[in-house]
Amino acid sequence: MIQKVLAEATWMKQMRQEDFRALSPLIWVHVNPYGTFRLNMNERLQIDAA
């Protein structure tokens, strides 16, 4: 959506340097920079097996 708006010349002309600094791909909800950790709380980890 951001790319579509910035592709329009009228909006692109209104952008200032401060506006570009605020743009980030991390505003998307589905992006998780830390990865996914799924825990099964019904099962213990075999830490002492080694």
C-alpha positions in Angstrom: 0.0 0.0 0.0 2.9 2.4 0.8 4.4 1.7 -2.6 1.2 2.4 -4.4 0.8 5.7 -2.7 4.4 6.7 -3.3 4.1 5.7 -7.0 1.6 8.6 -7.4 3.5 11.8 -8.3 1.2 14.1 -6.3 1.9 12.3 -3.0 5.6 11.8 -3.8 6.0 15.6 -4.2 4.5 16.2 -0.7 7.0 13.9 1.0 9.7 15.6 3.0 12.9 14.1 4.3 11.3 13.6 7.7 8.5 11.6 6.1 10.9 9.2 4.4 12.7 8.5 7.7 9.4 7.3 9.2 8.8 4.7 6.5 9.7 1.2 7.6 8.7 -2.3 6.4 8.3 -3.3 10.1 4.9 -1.7 10.3 3.4 -4.8 8.9 1.7 -7.0 11.5 2.8 -10.3 9.9 6.5 -9.4 10.2 8.3 -10.8 13.2 12.0 -10.0 13.3 12.7 -12.3 16.2 11.3 -15.6 14.6 8.5 -17.8 15.9 9.0 -19.9 19.1 6.4 -22.5 19.6 6.4 -24.0 23.1 4.7 -27.3 24.1 4.0 -26.8 27.7 2.9 -30.4 28.1 6.3 -31.8 27.3 9.7 -31.3 29.1 12.9 -30.6 27.2 15.5 -33.3 27.4 18.3 -31.1 28.8 20.0 -33.7 31.0 20.0 -36.4 28.2 23.6 -35.5 27.1 
